[in-house]
């Protein structure tokens, strides 16, 4: 109870400052920009329907406040000048828009859900909310330099990072429920943090661990947290760099070719990690389909036609080859709802024939040992990946089965391998089980 009261009091102290002025003003806003008070935040008045500033409204060249998501975006603030805009993918579901606010240079990826109906959600500067993240609750504050990775769930009252703070990170399919994650802290993949807990600066919650007491969050000797390393900080910095590039790149793409930021379309390209703006291909032909229920972006090569993929896929499926690229898919078996495919820069993904991916699955590419920047994440034919499982920088042999809420990282699974439900497999060894 004491921890919960402390969390609530910290939010009460921290939130008004974050909402009232995300940063001290760099300079006074242009005179033609109308500003309104919204739940204690200064929010820019809406701009034009095309995402540019409305007629008679000058572009702001400062980042002194949060902007309420009063329109369906995708660029916020709608008056933002070059280098200040945040980008919210058009597929993002926003409820209670007047209570959902965002700062500058942040990126909200496909099929994220921001539900402000129960209370305010504030997203600071230079932060990212990745594919299929769900944020809701009485009050959620995402500070500056925060990454909420694919499939994570944040339930308020909660805070991640802080205004002007060091980087903070919440991993794939993890859950932060009524907790505080301080700057320079991490919640890694498929972990869970319970109400009232504070994950302090310099600590990371290990994969699959469920933090239910403050002692578990503070003491590495209890086996659920570890000390943040320089490699962790470098990883967080890399994630922030890439997603900051997405905020700028997708904003530019929207202004030049608005149809490409919806459905099936090309990636922005022109970044230091992904030079070319690629169009997805299906059954041998390039496809652009803004009205698709899927979000498929960049250098994705599908053996099936677009119609066949849509028939075999559920809702909120995101396949983005805009960081790592060269994703090759055979003939898909099934993609359930809220499946995400993505990859770290300079890494590839190959998916075989007749594979089945369950609800809320994340498949993410990346180097498994750091020695080969073009390491391939590969899932062979007839593989089953069950609900809520995560496959990260691994190779999976033909006919393997990965259990519900299992975590496979840096592993090479032989054909026919069965990974038990909730197993945590790192570098080919089961090192524990997801605790929730």
Steps between C-alpha positions, in 0.01 A plus 500: 500500500782741587666436162172570320446825689855602424450424131179701496663795673793494258261504207307788651824695538654403166202511265394865528853609413517261206156591373532874557837542331681203355809720470572861590403704192783539255333814374153649493266325256410684180218747554265329256505171690194473722557307821241346728517347844426128502520310828786717619694469175556766239379354171535650154179566312425262211657554161392413149353166396811405305717514813656834411429811698150639449471806278616808686687294764876521506714194567645491849877468527503419871397204712373661817181302555304185441243485222160338551409242236177681416508397135576163346849619408740362406736796564515672841525782587319584179690828493840336556789625293771273351671285760226539764210288376381179664342236278203283601425222253145534359419147622549601865177487702458806722208535741432808709712706264472816705688323780774340289802727448835472328820702483749539217704256292314198638371204298187290557507185287223302330206364698602648833197577719491816713189504718459829682138438596589423865766766541778697328781345300808716445783400265809719521770593251726259310303196613343210313193282544548197277267268312203353689585673828194560719487794745202570724400580858441791732825679417804400293806721460762399243797734547774601259736245337273204574453188284191281547574197283268288287199351674561650844209602725502802733215539750472818704557658736852447369805695390792399279808724495478872573509845345854557378602165646739232384372220280251245632377182330207257521543180298300273267165375636583621850250654744540803725190515719477801730876528544777756457800431277764763566741646243799274432289191580370213289221245504615231260293264287194316634559641850228642723507771767215520752322806643693726734845372399783736407769364269783730591766658284782259428279187520350274234229240547614171347301319228182332620532615861199626694588773749248496786696655787730798525776277633488295180535822300795625705716199583676311217578220746131399487547407133240720330700812416854578391718807473475702179814466288667728248383257230141547619538877481647474151207280394247752635681784325487307173126439531441870566712601201312272261156605619593868493589444135158339449324808643678720248493253211132411518407867542688581179344201324153612607554848361634369167287185451224472763362175361825322582461536878184287506447129440760348268760755398864588473732589784652851528858392422767770493628412848844393617368148567259455206598694189244388242126566507369154408152388398365163624455231234236226485515202262775674306345846463539824694182599684370819656161464671411784739165342591648167613416384854868403534797728552778362283790735437825502304710214368255216569480223238190276523452181299122542532288762329382792709145361495623162628698662781200708606282188502744314728573789736302631795478857623785730595776312322813715458793396281753783477826465308591864559796443735634155429385406152477217250214305659414190294176310567398170346137401471344603830304253710331739746563836665272558799413844637768744625802323348812713450809441284792742524882485504798692632699697247703302245326170583260290296203267556400191300169320564425164339185335368185414697615657827237600757542798733266539796343800669735780609817329371816705443770382257801728503826477311843586631858373527521210746865546591601843370761355265292514183297818441297319235394207715180341371198425718341199332185300568484189282192326359198378702601672824238590761558803721227517764327797662710774665831330411810699405764381252804728500817468285465122465474217248212254532506165321223338299197382696605657829237612751556804724263500793264764631679800654840337436811711437767382255809718471829445319423131443521247218216248538532165325211375284210370707607674821219569747553799726265466800246764591661798681852361456781753481759367256817705459790374289346154463437442872183530705605732780162540668131558441286810458351555844160641406 
